[in-house]
Amino acid sequence: MRACGHSGCGAIQAGPYCDAHTRTRELGSKRANYDVRKWYGTARWQGLRARVLAEQPFCPDCEAAGEPVTPTTDVDHTIPHRGNPKLFWDRRNLRALCHACHSRKTQRGE
């Protein structure tokens, strides 16, 4: 018996994951956007992401709001790609943001 391998779960079970997280992992590959989400794990995305972060080291949204200079950590699709590969990979559709600004934008559904 050991702890569930899912981060933050303390359930004890025989396998690598508790029943709840085994189901979650199985469903993950059945999500509607599963094929698109795989793009984020590619070397192509990692290279593009690194380039965007290097080109834009500080968050423009924080700067525009008069907040302290904040390093960028996330790459945002200015126009949501919604599975469109042209929008996903288009460098002109990407900008770097700090995590807080990216999370706010995402929560607003933008």
Secondary structure, 3 states (H helix, E strand, C coil): CEECCCCCCCCEECCCCCHHHHHHHHHHCCCCCHHHHHHHHCHHHHHHHHHHHHHCCECHHHHHCCCCCCECCEEEECCCCCCCHHHHHCHHHEEEECHHHHHHHHHCCC
